[in-house]
Amino acid sequence: MMKHLLLALVISVTCSVMVVYAQPQADINWANGYIIASGQGTASAGEARGKARIKATTAAKVAAQRNLLEIIKGVRITSQTTVQDAMLVEDVIRTRIDGMLKGAHMVGEPFVEMVDGAPVVTVTMKVCLNGTPKECAERPTLTSVLDLDARPLPSYVPKVTLVADEPPALPPAPPADAPKPRGWVPPVYDSSKPVTGLVVHLGGHYFERELLPVVITQGQPDQITVYSVKVVKPAVVRTYGAVRYADNADSIRTNQPLGANPMTVTAEAVTKDNMILIRSGDAKLIRETLAHGNDYLGDAKFMILVR
């Protein structure tokens, strides 16, 4: 989670000066698909109460939107690129994000208190990270305005993919009675039913959350890309993005897009380029479950379990 923002702004509205303070609620809710921030504003004590309250509320909204922007700028697209980087080089992205912020919706009602005869108003606003929340179905989302499906993968991502037309050979699975590698955790799913999604449990490895994560197999130099945005249908990326995150196992059971029988595999490591490494045997099993048109990865039924 991003650090709370501490920002003080002085905004002139008409003839009054209003001091705007950031509030401590400023965060990315990766699991539920939104970005939220609070702002606080006040107005001159000598003004009519109704007029002063309107000005203070306007200032608080501006502060919340400014805080939302600061959070959005820090969101990682890949390990090498942030939203701020994209805004600096792509005018259309900057314009779209500006429009998204103007459409930020308020959470609940403004909180108003009187301090030394002046109204102090606190508002909380949020924008959509992806299309997962119901209220985001008709709203612009960060995943849609960034054109994630059209972005090239970083050069360090293996070009060979697990779901290629001519998939690469993977080492055979060891016999059932073979000694298991130390620390090995077998995939968890019901093998009698079709797999409906993929969950990668980080298993304690540090990973920087990003919009376009990459999962690869272990083994050098013939590493294979198991999952990236390029295996997802473009329309799905524009609507829901390429990944969901969960902070605990309960989120897997309650996440309907993953379906009733997701497979959970455990990461072996995270590379210096922030790619998640899984065992080749687990990758082979994933490929087998994708057979006969069961393209759950193409529908972005993919989740990273952080804890």
C-alpha positions as CSV (number, residue, x, y, z in Angstrom):
1,M,0.0,0.0,0.0
2,M,1.2,3.5,-0.7
3,K,2.2,5.7,2.0
4,H,-0.4,8.2,3.2
5,L,0.0,11.5,1.5
6,L,0.7,14.7,3.4
7,L,-0.1,17.6,1.1
8,A,-1.0,21.2,1.9
9,L,-2.5,23.4,-0.8
10,V,-3.6,26.9,-0.8
11,I,-6.4,27.5,-3.4
12,S,-8.0,30.8,-4.3
13,V,-11.7,30.5,-5.1
14,T,-13.4,33.8,-6.1
15,C,-12.1,36.4,-3.6
16,S,-11.6,34.1,-0.6
17,V,-8.5,32.1,0.3
18,M,-9.1,28.6,1.5
19,V,-6.4,26.4,3.0
20,V,-6.8,22.8,1.9
21,Y,-5.2,19.9,3.8
22,A,-4.8,16.3,2.7
23,Q,-6.4,13.7,5.0
24,P,-4.7,10.4,6.0
25,Q,-7.2,8.3,4.0
26,A,-5.4,7.9,0.7
27,D,-4.8,4.5,-0.7
28,I,-5.1,1.9,-3.5
29,N,-7.6,-0.9,-2.8
30,W,-6.1,-3.5,-5.2
31,A,-8.5,-6.2,-3.9
32,N,-11.7,-4.3,-4.5
33,G,-10.6,-2.3,-7.6
34,Y,-10.6,1.4,-6.6
35,I,-8.4,4.3,-5.4
36,I,-9.6,6.4,-2.6
37,A,-8.5,9.7,-1.0
38,S,-9.8,12.3,1.4
39,G,-9.5,16.1,1.3
40,Q,-10.3,18.9,3.7
41,G,-11.2,22.5,3.0
42,T,-12.3,25.6,4.9
43,A,-13.5,29.1,4.2
44,S,-13.4,32.5,5.8
45,A,-15.2,32.7,9.2
46,G,-16.9,36.0,8.3
47,E,-18.9,34.7,5.3
48,A,-22.5,33.7,5.3
49,R,-22.7,30.1,6.6
50,G,-24.3,28.6,3.5
51,K,-21.9,30.3,1.1
52,A,-18.9,29.4,3.3
53,R,-19.9,25.8,3.4
54,I,-20.2,25.6,-0.4
55,K,-16.7,27.1,-0.8
56,A,-15.2,24.8,1.8
57,T,-16.8,21.7,0.2
58,T,-15.5,22.8,-3.2
59,A,-12.0,23.2,-1.8
60,A,-12.2,19.8,-0.1
61,K,-13.2,18.1,-3.4
62,V,-10.2,19.7,-5.1
63,A,-7.9,18.5,-2.4
64,A,-9.3,14.9,-2.6
65,Q,-8.9,15.0,-6.4
66,R,-5.3,16.2,-6.1
67,N,-4.5,13.4,-3.6
68,L,-6.1,10.9,-6.0
69,L,-3.8,12.2,-8.7
70,E,-0.7,11.8,-6.6
71,I,-1.7,8.2,-5.9
72,I,-2.5,7.4,-9.5
73,K,0.9,8.8,-10.6
74,G,2.6,6.2,-8.5
75,V,0.7,3.2,-9.7
76,R,3.1,0.8,-11.5
77,I,2.2,-0.4,-15.0
78,T,5.3,-2.6,-15.2
79,S,8.3,-2.8,-13.0
80,Q,9.9,-0.2,-15.3
81,T,7.0,2.2,-15.8
82,T,4.6,4.1,-13.7
83,V,1.5,6.0,-14.6
84,Q,3.4,9.2,-14.1
85,D,5.9,8.1,-16.7
86,A,3.1,7.5,-19.2
87,M,1.5,10.9,-18.5
88,L,4.8,12.6,-19.2
89,V,5.2,11.2,-22.7
90,E,1.5,10.6,-23.7
91,D,-0.7,13.7,-23.8
92,V,-3.8,11.6,-24.4
93,I,-3.2,9.6,-21.2
94,R,-2.8,12.9,-19.2
95,T,-6.1,14.2,-20.7
96,R,-8.0,10.9,-19.9
97,I,-6.8,10.8,-16.3
98,D,-7.8,14.5,-15.9
99,G,-11.2,13.5,-17.1
100,M,-11.4,10.5,-14.8
101,L,-10.5,12.7,-11.8
102,K,-13.2,15.2,-12.7
103,G,-15.6,12.3,-12.6
104,A,-14.4,11.0,-9.3
105,H,-17.4,10.2,-7.1
106,M,-17.9,11.1,-3.5
107,V,-18.1,8.4,-0.8
108,G,-20.9,9.2,1.6
109,E,-21.7,12.8,2.6
110,P,-19.3,15.6,3.4
111,F,-18.4,15.8,7.1
112,V,-18.7,19.3,8.4
113,E,-17.6,20.8,11.7
114,M,-17.2,24.4,12.8
115,V,-13.8,25.6,13.9
116,D,-13.5,29.1,15.2
117,G,-16.6,30.1,13.4
118,A,-15.5,28.7,10.0
119,P,-16.8,25.5,8.4
120,V,-14.2,22.7,8.0
121,V,-15.4,20.2,5.4
122,T,-14.0,16.7,4.8
123,V,-14.9,14.7,1.7
124,T,-13.7,11.3,0.6
125,M,-13.7,10.5,-3.1
126,K,-12.7,7.5,-5.2
127,V,-12.0,6.5,-8.8
128,C,-12.1,3.1,-10.4
129,L,-8.9,1.1,-10.7
130,N,-10.7,-1.5,-12.9
131,G,-14.2,-2.6,-13.8
132,T,-14.6,-5.1,-10.9
133,P,-16.8,-2.9,-8.6
134,K,-20.4,-2.7,-9.7
135,E,-20.3,1.1,-9.5
136,C,-17.5,1.1,-12.0
137,A,-19.4,-0.5,-14.8
138,E,-20.3,2.8,-16.5
139,R,-17.3,4.8,-15.3
140,P,-13.8,5.3,-16.8
141,T,-11.3,3.1,-15.1
142,L,-7.5,3.4,-14.8
143,T,-7.1,0.1,-16.7
144,S,-9.2,1.5,-19.6
145,V,-7.7,4.9,-20.0
146,L,-4.1,3.5,-20.1
147,D,-4.7,1.3,-23.1
148,L,-3.0,-1.6,-21.3
149,D,-3.8,-4.1,-24.1
150,A,-1.8,-2.1,-26.6
151,R,1.3,-1.6,-24.5
152,P,4.4,-3.6,-25.4
153,L,5.9,-5.9,-22.9
154,P,9.3,-5.0,-21.4
155,S,12.3,-6.5,-23.2
156,Y,13.2,-8.7,-20.3
157,V,9.9,-10.8,-20.6
158,P,10.6,-14.2,-22.3
159,K,9.2,-14.1,-25.9
160,V,8.2,-17.8,-25.8
161,T,4.7,-18.2,-24.2
162,L,3.0,-21.2,-22.6
163,V,-0.1,-20.8,-24.8
164,A,1.6,-20.4,-28.2
165,D,0.3,-22.1,-31.3
166,E,3.2,-24.5,-31.0
167,P,3.9,-24.6,-27.3
168,P,7.4,-25.3,-26.1
169,A,8.3,-28.6,-24.5
170,L,8.3,-28.7,-20.7
171,P,10.1,-31.2,-18.6
172,P,7.9,-34.2,-17.7
173,A,6.5,-34.3,-14.2
174,P,8.5,-36.4,-11.8
175,P,7.0,-39.8,-10.8
176,A,4.5,-39.7,-7.9
177,D,6.9,-41.5,-5.6
178,A,9.8,-39.2,-6.5
179,P,11.3,-37.1,-3.6
180,K,9.7,-33.7,-3.5
181,P,11.9,-30.6,-3.7
182,R,12.4,-28.9,-0.5
183,G,9.7,-26.3,0.1
184,W,7.6,-27.6,-2.7
185,V,3.9,-26.8,-2.4
186,P,1.6,-28.8,-4.7
187,P,-1.0,-27.0,-6.8
188,V,-4.4,-26.8,-5.1
189,Y,-7.6,-27.5,-7.1
190,D,-10.2,-30.2,-7.8
191,S,-8.7,-32.3,-10.6
192,S,-12.1,-33.9,-11.3
193,K,-13.5,-30.6,-12.6
194,P,-12.5,-28.0,-15.2
195,V,-10.2,-25.3,-13.8
196,T,-11.8,-21.9,-13.8
197,G,-9.0,-19.6,-12.8
198,L,-5.4,-19.3,-11.7
199,V,-4.1,-18.0,-8.3
200,V,-0.4,-17.5,-7.7
201,H,0.4,-17.4,-4.1
202,L,3.6,-15.3,-3.5
203,G,4.5,-17.5,-0.5
204,G,6.3,-14.7,1.3
205,H,8.3,-13.4,-1.6
206,Y,8.3,-9.6,-2.0
207,F,6.5,-8.4,-5.1
208,E,5.7,-4.8,-6.2
209,R,2.1,-4.7,-7.3
210,E,1.6,-3.6,-10.9
211,L,-1.1,-3.5,-13.5
212,L,0.7,-5.8,-15.9
213,P,2.3,-8.6,-13.9
214,V,4.3,-11.4,-15.6
215,V,4.6,-15.0,-14.6
216,I,7.4,-17.1,-16.0
217,T,8.8,-20.6,-15.5
218,Q,12.0,-21.4,-13.7
219,G,15.1,-22.5,-15.7
220,Q,17.7,-20.7,-17.7
221,P,18.1,-19.9,-20.5
222,D,14.8,-21.4,-21.8
223,Q,12.3,-19.5,-19.6
224,I,8.7,-19.4,-20.8
225,T,6.1,-16.7,-20.2
226,V,3.1,-18.4,-18.5
227,Y,1.0,-15.2,-18.0
228,S,1.1,-11.7,-19.3
229,V,-1.3,-9.1,-20.7
230,K,-0.6,-10.5,-24.1
231,V,-2.5,-13.7,-23.4
232,V,-5.6,-11.8,-22.3
233,K,-8.3,-10.8,-24.7
234,P,-8.1,-7.0,-25.4
235,A,-11.7,-6.4,-24.5
236,V,-11.2,-8.1,-21.2
237,V,-8.1,-6.0,-20.4
238,R,-9.9,-2.8,-21.2
239,T,-12.8,-3.7,-18.9
240,Y,-11.3,-5.6,-16.0
241,G,-7.5,-5.2,-16.4
242,A,-5.1,-8.1,-16.4
243,V,-4.9,-9.0,-12.7
244,R,-6.7,-9.1,-9.4
245,Y,-4.9,-9.0,-6.1
246,A,-5.9,-10.6,-2.8
247,D,-4.5,-10.0,0.7
248,N,-5.9,-13.2,2.1
249,A,-7.3,-16.6,1.0
250,D,-10.8,-15.6,1.8
251,S,-10.8,-13.3,-1.2
252,I,-10.3,-16.3,-3.5
253,R,-13.4,-17.9,-2.3
254,T,-15.5,-14.7,-2.6
255,N,-14.1,-13.6,-6.0
256,Q,-16.7,-14.7,-8.4
257,P,-14.7,-14.0,-11.6
258,L,-12.3,-16.8,-10.6
259,G,-15.1,-19.3,-10.8
260,A,-15.7,-22.3,-8.5
261,N,-12.5,-24.2,-9.1
262,P,-9.4,-22.0,-9.4
263,M,-6.0,-23.6,-9.3
264,T,-3.5,-22.2,-6.7
265,V,0.2,-22.5,-7.4
266,T,3.0,-21.2,-5.2
267,A,5.7,-18.9,-6.5
268,E,9.3,-20.1,-6.4
269,A,10.8,-16.6,-6.4
270,V,10.4,-13.1,-7.7
271,T,13.1,-11.9,-10.1
272,K,14.9,-8.6,-10.0
273,D,12.6,-7.4,-12.8
274,N,9.5,-8.2,-10.6
275,M,8.5,-11.2,-12.6
276,I,7.0,-14.1,-10.7
277,L,8.7,-17.4,-11.1
278,I,6.9,-20.7,-10.8
279,R,8.0,-24.3,-11.3
280,S,8.0,-25.8,-14.8
281,G,5.9,-28.7,-13.5
282,D,3.2,-26.3,-12.3
283,A,3.4,-24.5,-15.7
284,K,2.9,-27.8,-17.5
285,L,-0.2,-28.6,-15.4
286,I,-1.6,-25.1,-16.1
287,R,-1.2,-25.7,-19.9
288,E,-3.0,-29.1,-19.6
289,T,-6.0,-27.4,-17.8
290,L,-6.2,-24.8,-20.7
291,A,-6.9,-27.6,-23.2
292,H,-10.1,-28.0,-25.2
293,G,-10.9,-24.3,-25.2
294,N,-10.9,-23.7,-21.5
295,D,-9.2,-20.3,-21.9
296,Y,-9.6,-18.9,-18.4
297,L,-6.3,-17.0,-18.7
298,G,-7.6,-15.3,-21.9
299,D,-10.5,-14.0,-19.7
300,A,-8.0,-12.7,-17.1
301,K,-9.2,-15.1,-14.4
302,F,-5.9,-14.6,-12.7
303,M,-5.2,-13.5,-9.1
304,I,-2.0,-12.9,-7.1
305,L,-2.4,-13.8,-3.5
306,V,0.0,-11.5,-1.6
307,R,-0.2,-13.2,1.8
